[in-house]
Amino acid sequence: MSIIGKWYKAFKQTEIGKIPKEWEAIKFREVFSCIKGKKPAELIDEYKENYLPYLSTEYLRENKATKFARISEDVISINKGDLILLWDGSNAGEFFIGKEGILSSTMVKLQLKKENIDSVFVFYLLKIKEYYLSGLTRGTGIPHVDRNVLENLTLPLPPLPEQQKIAEILSTVDEAIEEVDESIAKTERLKKGLMQELLTKGIGHKEFKDTEIGRIPKEWKVVRLKESKEIDLIMGQSPPGKSYNKKGEGLPFIQGKAEFGNMYPSPILWTTQPTKIAEEGDILISVRAPVGDVNICPYRLCIGRGLAAIRIKEGSNIFYFYWFQKEKQRIESIGKGSTFKAITKDELSNIFIPFPSLPEQQKIAEILSTVDKRLVLLRNKKEKMERVKKGLMNDLLTGKRRVKV
């Protein structure tokens, strides 16, 4: 990477602080004009000729086109690479690099006024201003970008060759992050497919039967959770409010889904008067909105009324962790309440669960755990790369570190 370290000389003072003497400090209004999107007369759900994707934030973030609009003089068309600003809504102030499509009425197209500006460079430059813009939005109902704040935004602008080099470096990092994202998505699809296959068909079975939980191997037993001698169910109960602390005094306490991770929760509170206890290895299920999320208890802790602990006395807790994960939708459907869903002990204890042999449980758990370990590695890799990108943006876009041109 063509970076030549920090420069401590050749800076000049500007209204946005010190910048390299070769750089300019320029107002947003000198660089861009804004073209507001228009609401199309018609939106359809499927693509057809002379229609383009309607550029929702979902499409721009995840490349998932859900609506399409006709190409006409009454709408604003966007080309790939155009810069877009989300003008209205809860995320007002967010910038995107556009895809070919029709601009949403909640967005504006940023039209460059000057020729000596690299659009990818200024995209990254504007990304570090998002927090500032979103913090100064206007409107009591639907927030929107404050035009005056935006137009008076001062931007540090290097010479074009340096802009292009910085854009190249940051784009390279983004491309690497996108590759990791694709690997994560591919691995998640693999896990979903394996869960469906292994948790309904098992390993090596030839004969199957219809049961309360669907078609499963003939050798597997199915019983209600409350009828199993191998499983205990503990419903959570919140300790007295005055017993909570963040100092690590007493027993770790978790209240619900908010503390859940991919597999293990992370307590942020402790209690000196624990009530219901979950032991290491217990399966934790959220029983108050959202219902059905699953984690594994990493060590002895106290659980609040938003959780239940399922203790596997004979069997693989990892197998049942994945099985309950697969059954989230079914468990969620049992929950009662229109605005705040919850599931009771009686409802949870009447759920039917399968009982493969222990060796088969362990084998299925091992296969799925291997996939999950890869997911953890990929997510950690992405987090590390995003930290690198954040550091590079902070240094390169302010001139703290310079590039060789």
C-alpha positions in Angstrom: 0.0 0.0 0.0 1.5 3.3 -1.1 1.4 5.2 2.2 4.5 7.2 3.3 3.6 7.7 7.0 2.9 10.8 9.0 4.0 14.3 7.9 4.6 16.7 10.7 5.5 19.7 8.5 4.0 21.4 5.4 0.5 21.9 7.0 -1.6 25.0 6.9 -4.4 26.2 9.3 -8.0 26.3 8.0 -11.4 26.5 9.5 -11.5 22.7 9.8 -8.0 22.5 11.4 -4.6 21.8 9.9 -4.5 20.2 6.4 -1.6 19.7 4.1 -0.5 22.9 2.3 -1.3 21.4 -1.1 -4.9 20.7 -0.1 -7.9 23.1 -0.4 -10.7 23.6 2.1 -13.8 23.8 0.0 -17.5 24.2 0.8 -20.0 21.4 -0.2 -22.1 23.9 -2.2 -19.0 24.7 -4.4 -18.6 21.0 -5.2 -22.2 19.6 -5.5 -25.7 20.5 -6.6 -28.6 18.4 -5.2 -31.3 16.9 -7.4 -34.3 15.6 -5.3 -35.9 12.3 -6.3 -39.5 12.1 -7.4 -42.2 9.6 -6.4 -43.0 7.5 -9.5 -46.6 7.3 -10.7 -46.5 3.5 -10.5 -44.4 0.9 -8.7 -44.5 -2.7 -9.6 -43.1 -5.8 -7.8 -41.4 -7.5 -10.8 -39.0 -6.3 -13.5 -40.2 -5.7 -17.0 -39.0 -3.9 -20.1 -38.5 -0.1 -19.7 -38.5 -0.4 -15.9 -35.6 0.0 -13.5 -35.1 -0.9 -9.8 -36.5 1.7 -7.4 -33.6 2.7 -5.3 -34.7 1.9 -1.8 -32.1 1.9 1.0 -32.5 -1.9 1.1 -31.5 -2.2 -2.5 -28.5 0.1 -2.1 -27.3 -1.7 1.0 -28.1 -5.3 0.1 -28.6 -5.3 -3.6 -32.2 -6.6 -3.1 -34.6 -4.9 -5.6 -38.2 -5.2 -4.4 -39.9 -2.5 -6.5 -39.5 -1.3 -10.1 -40.4 2.0 -11.7 -40.9 3.0 -15.4 -38.1 5.1 -17.1 -39.7 8.4 -18.0 -39.1 12.2 -17.8 -41.1 12.4 -14.6 -38.5 10.5 -12.5 -34.8 11.0 -11.8 -32.6 8.2 -13.2 -29.4 7.2 -11.5 -26.3 5.7 -13.2 -24.0 3.3 -11.6 -21.4 5.3 -9.6 -23.6 8.4 -9.0 -23.5 9.7 -5.5 -26.7 9.6 -3.5 -27.7 11.2 -0.2 -30.6 9.9 1.9 -32.5 13.1 2.6 -35.5 12.0 4.7 -36.2 9.4 7.3 -34.6 8.0 10.5 -31.2 7.5 8.7 -31.2 10.9 6.9 -27.6 12.0 6.2 -26.4 8.6 4.9 -24.4 8.5 1.6 -24.4 5.8 -1.0 -22.7 5.0 -4.3 -25.6 4.5 -6.7 -26.7 1.6 -8.7 -28.6 1.9 -12.0 -32.2 2.7 -11.1 -34.8 5.3 -10.3 -34.1 7.7 -7.4 -36.4 7.5 -4.4 -38.4 10.6 -3.4 -36.6 10.4 0.0 -33.1 10.8 -1.6 -31.1 13.4 -3.6 -28.6 12.9 -6.4 -25.3 14.7 -5.8 -24.2 16.3 -9.1 -20.5 17.2 -9.3 -19.8 20.8 -10.4 -16.1 20.5 -10.8 -13.9 18.4 -13.1 -10.9 18.0 -10.8 -12.8 15.8 -8.3 -12.8 12.0 -8.0 -16.4 10.9 -7.1 -15.2 7.8 -5.2 -12.8 9.9 -3.1 -15.5 12.4 -2.2 -17.9 9.5 -1.4 -15.4 8.3 1.3 -14.9 11.9 2.4 -18.7 12.4 2.9 -19.1 9.0 4.7 -17.0 10.4 7.6 -19.5 13.3 7.8 -22.6 11.2 8.2 -22.6 11.3 12.0 -22.4 15.0 12.0 -25.2 15.5 9.4 -27.5 13.0 11.1 -27.0 14.8 14.4 -28.2 18.1 12.9 -31.3 16.9 11.0 -34.5 18.9 11.1 -38.2 18.1 11.4 -40.4 17.0 14.3 -42.1 14.1 12.5 -39.9 12.7 9.7 -36.3 14.1 10.1 -34.5 15.5 7.1 -31.1 16.8 6.2 -30.6 20.5 7.1 -29.8 22.1 3.7 -27.9 25.0 5.3 -25.7 22.6 7.3 -25.1 20.5 4.3 -24.2 23.3 1.9 -21.8 24.9 4.4 -20.0 21.7 5.1 -16.3 22.3 4.6 -14.3 19.5 3.0 -10.6 19.0 2.7 -9.6 18.4 -0.9 -6.2 17.1 -2.1 -5.0 17.4 -5.7 -6.7 15.0 -8.1 -3.9 12.4 -8.3 -3.9 12.1 -4.5 -7.7 11.8 -4.4 -7.5 9.0 -6.9 -4.8 7.1 -5.0 -6.7 7.4 -1.7 -9.9 6.3 -3.4 -8.0 3.3 -4.8 -6.7 2.3 -1.4 -10.0 2.5 0.3 -11.8 0.8 -2.6 -9.4 -2.1 -2.3 -10.2 -2.5 1.4 -13.9 -2.3 0.6 -13.6 -5.0 -2.1 -11.9 -7.3 0.4 -14.7 -6.6 3.0 -17.3 -7.5 0.3 -15.5 -10.8 -0.4 -15.7 -11.6 3.3 -19.4 -10.6 3.2 -20.0 -13.0 0.3 -18.2 -15.8 2.2 -20.3 -15.1 5.3 -23.5 -15.2 3.2 -22.4 -18.4 1.5 -21.6 -20.1 4.9 -24.9 -19.0 6.4 -26.7 -20.6 3.5 -24.7 -23.8 4.0 -25.6 -23.8 7.7 -29.3 -23.3 7.0 -29.3 -26.1 4.5 -27.4 -28.4 6.8 -29.7 -27.7 9.7 -32.7 -28.5 7.6 -31.2 -31.7 6.3 -29.6 -33.0 9.5 -32.3 -32.0 12.0 -35.1 -33.6 10.0 -33.4 -36.5 8.1 -30.5 -37.3 10.5 -27.5 -39.2 9.2 -27.7 -42.4 7.1 -31.4 -43.1 7.7 -33.5 -45.0 5.1 -36.9 -45.2 6.9 -38.9 -42.2 8.1 -42.2 -41.5 9.9 -44.7 -38.7 10.2 -44.8 -37.0 13.6 -46.0 -33.9 15.4 -42.8 -32.2 14.3 -42.9 -33.4 10.7 -41.3 -36.3 8.9 -38.2 -37.6 10.8 -36.2 -40.8 10.9 -38.1 -43.9 12.2 -35.6 -44.5 14.9 -36.1 -41.1 16.5 -38.4 -40.7 19.5 -40.7 -37.7 19.8 -42.1 -36.5 23.1 -43.4 -33.3 24.7 -40.7 -31.4 26.5 -42.5 -31.9 29.9 -42.7 -35.6 29.4 -39.0 -36.1 29.0 -37.0 -37.3 32.0 -33.8 -36.1 30.2 -34.7 -32.5 30.2 -35.6 -29.8 32.9 -37.3 -26.5 32.2 -36.5 -23.5 34.4 -38.5 -20.2 33.8 -36.6 -17.0 34.7 -37.6 -14.6 37.4 -36.1 -11.2 37.8 -34.4 -10.4 41.2 -35.3 -7.3 43.3 -34.4 -4.2 41.4 -32.1 -2.8 44.2 -29.9 -5.9 43.9 -28.6 -5.0 40.4 -25.1 -3.6 39.9 -22.5 -3.2 37.1 -19.5 -3.8 39.4 -19.4 -7.6 39.1 -20.8 -8.2 42.6 -22.8 -11.4 43.0 -24.0 -13.5 40.1 -24.1 -12.4 36.4 -27.7 -11.6 35.4 -29.2 -11.5 32.0 -32.8 -10.3 31.3 -33.4 -11.5 27.7 -32.5 -11.4 24.0 -30.7 -8.0 24.3 -27.7 -9.7 25.9 -27.6 -12.6 23.4 -24.7 -13.2 21.0 -24.3 -15.7 18.1 -24.1 -18.6 20.6 -23.3 -17.2 24.1 -24.8 -14.1 25.9 -22.7 -11.3 27.4 -24.1 -10.1 30.8 -23.9 -6.4 31.6 -25.4 -6.7 35.1 -24.9 -8.7 38.2 -27.2 -9.4 41.1 -26.5 -10.0 44.8 -30.0 -11.6 45.2 -30.2 -14.2 42.4 -33.5 -16.0 41.9 -33.7 -18.5 39.1 -30.3 -20.0 38.1 -29.1 -21.3 34.8 -26.1 -23.6 34.9 -23.2 -23.8 32.4 -24.4 -25.5 29.2 -28.1 -24.8 29.7 -30.0 -23.7 26.6 -31.4 -20.2 27.0 -34.6 -19.3 25.1 -36.2 -15.8 25.0 -39.8 -16.2 26.1 -40.8 -12.5 26.0 -40.6 -10.4 22.8 -38.8 -11.3 20.7 -39.8 -14.9 21.4 -37.7 -17.9 20.3 -34.1 -16.7 20.2 -31.6 -19.2 21.5 -28.2 -19.1 23.2 -26.2 -21.3 25.5 -25.3 -20.5 29.1 -21.5 -20.0 29.2 -21.3 -20.2 33.0 -23.6 -20.2 36.1 -25.8 -17.1 36.0 -29.2 -15.7 37.0 -32.0 -15.4 34.4 -34.8 -12.8 34.4 -38.4 -13.4 33.4 -37.6 -12.8 29.7 -35.8 -16.1 29.5 -36.2 -19.8 30.1 -33.4 -22.4 30.7 -33.6 -25.8 29.2 -31.3 -28.2 31.0 -30.2 -31.3 29.0 -29.4 -34.0 31.6 -28.8 -36.8 29.1 -28.0 -35.7 25.6 -26.0 -33.1 23.6 -26.9 -29.6 24.6 -25.3 -28.4 21.3 -27.6 -30.6 19.3 -30.6 -29.1 21.0 -29.2 -25.6 20.7 -29.3 -26.0 16.9 -32.7 -27.8 17.0 -34.3 -25.0 18.9 -32.6 -22.5 16.6 -34.3 -24.2 13.7 -37.6 -24.2 15.5 -37.6 -20.5 16.2 -40.5 -19.7 13.9 -42.6 -22.5 15.4 -41.9 -21.4 19.0 -42.6 -17.8 18.0 -46.0 -18.8 16.6 -47.0 -20.2 20.0 -46.4 -16.8 21.7 -49.5 -14.9 22.8 -50.1 -11.1 22.6 -50.7 -8.7 19.8 -48.2 -6.0 20.8 -45.9 -7.8 23.2 -45.6 -11.5 22.5 -44.7 -13.9 25.3 -44.7 -17.7 25.8 -45.7 -19.3 29.1 -44.1 -22.3 30.9 -47.1 -24.4 30.0 -46.9 -23.5 26.3 -43.2 -24.1 26.2 -43.3 -27.4 28.0 -45.9 -28.7 25.5 -43.5 -28.4 22.6 -42.6 -31.7 21.0 -38.9 -32.5 20.6 -37.0 -35.3 18.9 -34.6 -37.8 20.6 -32.0 -39.2 18.2 -29.4 -41.6 19.7 -26.7 -39.7 21.7 -23.9 -40.6 19.1 -26.1 -39.2 16.3 -26.8 -36.0 18.3 -23.1 -35.6 18.9 -22.2 -36.1 15.2 -24.9 -33.6 14.0 -23.7 -31.1 16.7 -20.1 -31.5 15.5 -21.0 -30.9 11.9 -23.0 -27.7 12.6 -20.4 -26.5 15.2 -17.7 -26.7 12.5 -19.8 -24.4 10.2 -20.4 -22.0 13.1 -16.7 -21.8 13.9 -16.0 -20.8 10.3 -18.7 -18.1 10.6 -17.1 -16.8 13.8 -13.7 -16.6 12.0 -15.2 -14.8 9.0 -17.1 -12.3 11.2 -14.0 -11.6 13.3 -12.0 -11.1 10.1 -14.7 -8.6 8.8 -14.6 -6.7 12.1 -10.8 -6.4 11.9 -10.9 -5.2 8.3 -13.5 -2.6 9.2 -11.3 -1.3 12.0 -8.4 -1.1 9.5 -10.7 0.8 7.1 -11.8 3.2 9.8 -8.2 4.0 10.7 -7.2 4.5 7.1 -10.2 6.8 6.4 -9.3 8.9 9.5 -5.7 9.2 8.5 -5.9 9.5 4.7 -8.9 11.7 4.4 -7.5 14.3 6.8 -3.9 14.3 5.5 -2.5 12.8 8.7 -0.9 10.2 6.4 0.0 10.9 2.8 0.1 8.6 -0.2 2.8 8.3 -2.9 1.6 9.6 -6.2 
